[in-house]
């Protein structure tokens, strides 16, 4: 976990301020807590409450769009698939979803009698949100702009589908 969090932290265009984990043993351990809190710039570490599965709702809501639509519900427990999946996520998948897949953010939720009225902002990609943020440096924005302008969503999608074929062919060989 420490290695993966370090990998994520290096790829972000802004500093990591916090890690919110679920209650799995892979997250809740003293090594990870020490890694996050006993550093020069400590990172806030929080976890969900026991038996409150809606605590991680913002992460869990992406399981369908970010995992299940692409990988399905099959158990992918072959260690050989891990490298293929990590490569897919680190390259094409990350770029495709962050640069070309807009999502909405909830601005407000008001209860009127028995009805809940939600108001969302305009759909934007994560790339657009980062570019609009005053918290991201101009240098990071320039690097991201150059990267964005070099991308073709159709090429990314083709490469993703090719890698998914390799992942699924690996899993069907071992069954």
C-alpha positions in Angstrom: 0.0 0.0 0.0 2.8 2.4 0.9 4.4 1.9 -2.5 1.1 2.4 -4.3 0.2 5.6 -2.4 3.7 6.9 -3.2 3.1 6.1 -6.9 -0.3 8.0 -6.8 1.2 10.9 -5.0 4.0 11.4 -7.6 1.4 11.4 -10.4 -0.9 14.1 -8.9 -0.6 17.7 -10.2 -1.2 18.9 -6.6 -0.1 17.9 -3.1 -1.9 15.0 -1.4 -3.6 16.4 1.7 -5.5 13.3 2.9 -6.2 9.6 2.6 -9.7 8.3 3.4 -9.7 4.5 3.5 -12.2 1.8 4.2 -11.7 -0.5 7.1 -9.8 -3.2 5.2 -6.6 -4.6 6.8 -4.6 -3.6 3.8 -5.3 0.1 4.7 -5.5 0.0 8.5 -2.0 -0.8 9.7 0.7 1.0 11.7 3.1 1.1 8.7 0.7 3.1 6.6 -0.3 5.4 9.5 3.4 6.0 10.3 4.2 6.7 6.6 1.4 9.3 6.3 1.7 11.0 9.7 5.4 11.0 10.5 6.7 12.8 7.5 7.9 16.3 6.9 4.5 17.3 5.5 2.0 15.0 7.3 -1.0 13.7 5.4 -4.4 13.4 7.2 -5.5 9.8 7.5 -9.1 9.0 8.1 -11.2 5.9 7.8 -14.8 5.0 7.5 -16.9 4.1 10.6 -17.6 0.5 11.3 -20.8 -0.8 9.7 -21.3 2.5 7.9 -20.8 1.4 4.3 -22.1 4.8 3.0 -19.1 6.6 4.5 -17.2 5.9 1.3 -20.1 6.6 -1.0 -18.1 9.0 -3.2 -15.5 6.4 -3.9 -18.0 3.4 -4.1 -20.2 5.2 -6.6 -17.4 5.0 -9.1 -17.3 1.2 -8.9 -19.8 0.9 -11.7 -18.4 3.5 -14.1 -14.7 3.0 -13.3 -14.4 -0.7 -12.7 -17.5 -2.9 -13.4 -18.3 -1.5 -16.9 -14.7 -2.3 -18.0 -13.8 -5.4 -16.0 -17.1 -6.9 -15.1 -17.9 -8.8 -11.9 -15.5 -11.8 -12.4 -12.9 -12.4 -9.8 -9.5 -11.5 -11.3 -7.2 -13.3 -8.8 -4.4 -14.3 -11.1 -1.2 -12.4 -9.9 -0.2 -12.2 -13.6 -3.1 -9.9 -14.3 -2.0 -7.3 -11.7 0.8 -5.9 -13.9 -1.6 -5.7 -16.9 -4.3 -4.0 -14.9 -1.8 -1.5 -13.3 -0.4 -0.7 -16.8 -4.0 -0.1 -18.1 -4.9 2.2 -15.1 -1.6 4.1 -15.1 -1.7 4.9 -18.8 -4.7 4.9 -21.1 -7.5 4.4 -18.5 -6.4 7.3 -16.3 -6.0 9.6 -19.3 -9.3 8.7 -20.9 -11.4 9.1 -17.8 -9.6 12.3 -16.5 -9.5 14.1 -19.8 -12.6 12.9 -21.7 -15.3 11.7 -19.3 -17.3 14.5 -17.7 -19.1 14.1 -14.4 -21.2 16.4 -12.3 -20.6 17.5 -8.7 -23.4 18.1 -6.3 -23.7 21.7 -5.4 -26.6 21.6 -3.0 -29.3 19.3 -1.7 -32.5 20.7 -0.2 -35.4 18.8 1.3 -38.8 20.3 0.5 -41.5 18.3 2.3 -41.0 14.7 1.3 -38.9 15.6 -1.8 -35.2 16.1 -2.0 -34.1 18.6 -4.7 -30.5 18.3 -5.8 -28.6 20.9 -7.8 -25.5 19.9 -9.7 -22.9 22.0 -11.5 -22.3 21.7 -15.2 -20.6 18.5 -16.3 -16.8 18.8 -16.5 -13.9 16.5 -16.8 -11.4 16.1 -13.9 -8.9 17.8 -16.3 -11.2 20.8 -16.6 -11.7 21.0 -12.8 -7.9 20.9 -12.2 -7.4 23.6 -14.9 -9.9 25.9 -13.2 -8.5 25.4 -9.7 -6.5 28.2 -8.2 -4.7 25.7 -6.0 -2.8 24.1 -8.9 0.4 25.8 -10.1 0.6 27.3 -13.5 3.6 25.1 -14.2 1.5 22.0 -13.5 -1.3 23.4 -15.7 1.1 23.9 -18.6 2.4 20.4 -18.3 -1.2 19.0 -18.3 -2.2 21.2 -21.3 0.6 19.8 -23.4 -0.3 16.3 -22.4 -4.0 16.9 -23.1 -3.3 18.4 -26.5 -1.3 15.3 -27.4 -4.2 12.9 -26.6 -6.7 11.3 -29.0 -9.7 9.8 -27.2 -10.3 7.2 -30.0 -6.7 6.0 -29.8 -6.9 5.8 -26.0 -10.1 3.8 -26.3 -8.6 1.4 -28.8 -5.5 0.8 -26.7 -7.7 0.2 -23.6 -9.8 -2.4 -25.4 -6.6 -4.1 -26.6 -5.3 -4.3 -23.1 -8.6 -5.5 -21.8 -8.5 -8.4 -24.3 -5.0 -9.3 -23.0 -6.3 -9.2 -19.4 -9.3 -11.4 -20.2 -7.3 -13.8 -22.3 -4.9 -14.2 -19.3 -7.7 -15.0 -16.9 -9.4 -17.5 -19.2 -6.2 -19.4 -19.7 -5.8 -20.1 -16.0 -9.4 -21.2 -15.4 
